[in-house]
Structures are given as structure tokens and as C-alpha cells.
């Protein structure tokens, strides 16, 4: 009888302890409510650095003659740019690219042959300046050199901004605040409030032309063709809900 009574006591103890352990496990594994929100920040700005490049080519039968013509053109370009108010140290002349040119024809037996007709030398000149408006104007006018016999090809200027690091920090702060404001409003409308920040993730920094249809990319878009630009960034935050 005593043995039977002891068995009942042990069984009850197991049941009670199992119940306590089960409740403790459930409490420790309760899923905490959280909210994910995305904040956005955008800024319009004007480029403060311009890079313009032009190229010119000379052709002649001998290398010596071709190079002499190239030096003559380079000097004409240098003097022209100085006359437009540029400093000589702002000009970067590249190394000379040399190529041999051939003319294809067929002989009396209809066999194709190549005949050497001379050399072609090509050189680039590049201007990098913070005088954006001035260089932009020169890039449009520089074809005036064609009238002096210089075979110059002017590329479209590229525009940059030297304070992107500072701008990015400011925009991250704005995007984070936007995300937090959204979370607080949503929680308030639902009768709750936000708690601790559990997770934060910065989106890709995008720079496009204003009001453009440029597509965003996973690696980030960097527009260099427009002087006026729009920067945008997103921030994803996760808050616990009280």
C-alpha cells in the first residue's frame, strides 16, 4: 500500500514539473512582434567638378612628318585653351597612340593585297576643373579649331560632385528618421508603440539625372552626363513592437 502511494506521489510530481517546464519553454519561445519599415531620402544638387576630353589625329607618310604635324596641332590646342582663360597646368596631354595604315585593293588576279599608306598618330587632351560653366562652354566652342586645320573631336563633358561622402551621411540620417517616423505612425494607429531597433540595412546610393527614367541598379547608378543630379537612398529598419 505504501509502495502504491509513493508511486502516485512520484507520478504527480512528474506531471507538475512537466507542466512548469512546458510553460517555461513556451514563454522562452514566444515570438516577439516586430515591424519592418523603409525610409527614403532624396536630394537635388549641382555638380562641382567637370571633366572634358578631346582627341586629335594627324596622318602622313613618314613617322617624322606625322609627329611634327601632331606637335603643331597640340600647340594650337594649348594656345587656344589658354586664350579661353585656362591655365596650362589644367591641361593633361596623353601619350601618343601610333598606328600604321594600309589600303586594301586587288591585283590583276583578283588577289587581295594591302599597301602601306602612312602613319596615324592620335593624342588626347583632358581638362579637369571646378570651373564647370567655363569648361562646359569651351567644350562646345573648341570645334572652332577645325577652321585652323586641327582635326579635333570633342567628347561630351562628364560631371561629378566632390562632396558625395558628406551628402551620403546627411541622407542616411534623413532616411533613418523617415523610417522611424513611419514606424511610430503605424504603431500609433494600431494602438501600440515601437520598442528597440533590432536591425538596420542601408540600401544602394543612386545618382541620376533629375526627373529621368534611368533604371536603378543593384550596384548603384552614377550619372555623369547631367550637370544637375538627384541622389537617393533607402534605409530598412526593424523595430520591436510594445
Beta strands, then each sheet from edge to edge (+ up, - down):
strand 1: 34-46
strand 2: 49-60
strand 3: 91-93
strand 4: 97-106
strand 5: 112-129
strand 6: 152-154
strand 7: 158-160
strand 8: 194-202
strand 9: 206-209
strand 10: 228-241
sheet 1: 1+ 10- 8+
sheet 2: 1+ 10- 9+
sheet 3: 3+ 5- 2+ 6-
sheet 4: 3+ 5- 2+ 7-
sheet 5: 3+ 5- 4+
end
